[in-house]
Amino acid sequence: MSETTNPTELPLTVSRVALLEEGSDARFRQLIHRLLAYASTLEAIRAGLGGMIGLTGIQFTMLISIAHQQRDTGVGVKEVADHLNCSGAFVTIETGKLCALGLVEKRQNAGDKRRVLLTVTTRGRELLSGLAPAQRQVNDTLFASLDQASFEHMCKYAEDLATDARNAQALVEFLTESKTAALS
């Protein structure tokens, strides 16, 4: 299969047959653009929900992630970073801001003195509880087209795509470093 059928066309952006329709990558590119639009909309929704309680979008995500993961003893920075697919340093910076706002507490991990445990304060829980009715409405609207079976499939696909995305990100970083080294 040639990369293009017409010299004025752009080369294919995928080569996997499963992602091509009659030799064209047009539907794949449409999917990518819809996913980008969806991701942008999710970011705006997150920022809006965070704004309702005086936080940025990422601060809201950190706060609710800590609340859901902390169990009885708290949650470690690494666990939050893994859950949100970001660096421990980023979690440390953002939770520092939440601590300054009195929404999160940090304390030394009794099992490993080098680590800290994060817990949401009573004030943080009150903010999340007050936001929950609006959050339910927004989430119900955001996923209104899904039934139970679709939801289950989407959960699996999201997990698989997140893994694929991390692998693709590592590949882009490798290719960027290789290209930069070749140009040096």
N, C-alpha and C positions, 0 to 999 in steps of 0.2 A: 504494500500500500504506500503510495507516494504521500509526501507530507502535504502537498497541495495539488489540486486538479487544474488550477488556473493560475497563471503567473501573477495576476493581480491580487490573489487571495493571500491571506496570511498563513503561515505554517500552522499545523495542528498544535494545540496546546496540551493534548494528551495522546498517548499511543495505545492505552489499554482498550481492547475491542469492546469491553463492557461499558465503556464511557462514551463510545461513539455511536452515532445514529446515522446509518447509511453512509459511513465514512466521514461524517462531519462531526466537529466538536461544538457546534452551535448550541445544542441543548446543554452540554456540560458547562459552557461559558455562561449560559443563562442561569443555571443552577448556582454557579459561583457568585454571580452578581446578586441573585436573590438572597443567598446566604449572607453576603456582605451587607445588604440592605437590612436583613433581619438582625444581624449582629449590631448594626448601628442603632436600630430601633430599640433593641434590648439595652444598649448602653444609655440611651436617652430615658428609657423607662426607669432603669436603675438610678440614674441621676435624679429623676423626678421624685421617686420614692424616698431616696436619701434626703433630698431637699425638703420634703415634708416634715422631716424630723431634725433639720438643721445640719445634715451631713452631706459630704460628697458621695457620689455613687460608690466609689471603692470603699469608703469608710462604712457605708451602710452594708456592703457585702461582707466586709471583715467582721462587723458587729454581729450580723445574723449568723455568719458561719461559725464564729466562736460560740455563740449561744447554742447552736444546734450540736456542736461537737464537744462541748466542755464536760459533759457528764457530771459526776459529783465532785471530781477533783480538779477540773480544769483541762485545758488542751494545750499542747506544746506548739511552739512557733512552727516547727517542721511539719506537724500534722496540718496546720492551717495552710501553710505554703503548698503542701502536696495537694490538698483539697482544692485550692484555688489555682493551681498550676502557676505559681509565681515563686520568687526567691524568698528565702528566710529573711534576708536583709530588708526586702520590701515590706514584709509582714511586720517586722520590728519597727520600721519607720511609721507605718500607718497605725499600728496598735499604740505606739507612743503618743500619737495625736489623740486617739480614743481615750487613753489613760488621762491625758491632760484635760479632756472634757469630762472626766469622771464617769465614763461609760464602761471602761474595762479596767480590771486590776491585773497587775503582774505580781507573781510571787515565785520565790525559788522553788524548784522541783525538789522535794525531799529525797527522791530516789536518785537524782543526778544534779548535784549542786551547780553544775555548769549551765543548766537549762532552766527556763522559766515556764510557768504555767499561766495561762490566760483564763480569766473568767469575766463574764459580763456582770456589771454591778446592778443593783436594784434599779437605779435610774436608767440604765441601759435597757433592762427588761421592760420597764414601764414604757419607754419610747417605742420599743418593738411591739408591745401589746397594743398600744394606742394606734399604731400604724397598720396592724393586722387586718382590720376590716377593709381598708382601702387596698391593701396588698392582695387580699382575696379577690376583690372585684377585678383588679388589674390582671391578675394571673388567670382567673376564669375567662376573661375576655381574650387574653393573649393566646390561650390554648383552647378556645371555644370549638375549633374544628376537630378536636381529637376525641375519639371514644376510648374505652378502656384498652382495646386491642391496639389501636394506633398509638396510644400512650406507651404501652409496653414496648412496641417496636421502636418508637422514637427514643426511649431510654437506652435500648441496646445500641441503636445506630449512633446515638450521641457519644456513648462510651467508646465504640469502635472508631468513630471519626476523631475523637479527642486523641486517641492513641496514634492514629494516622497523622494527625496534625502535628503532634510532637515530633514524629519521625520526619515529616516533611520540613519542619522548622530546623531540625538538626542538619538535614541535607542542604537547605538553603545556606545555613551558617558555614558548613563545610565548603560548598561551592563558592561562596563569597570570599572565604579565606584563601581558597586555592586560586581564584581569579586575581585577588589582591596580591598574592605572593608572585604570581606569574607576571604581573605588571611591574613589580619592583625590580 
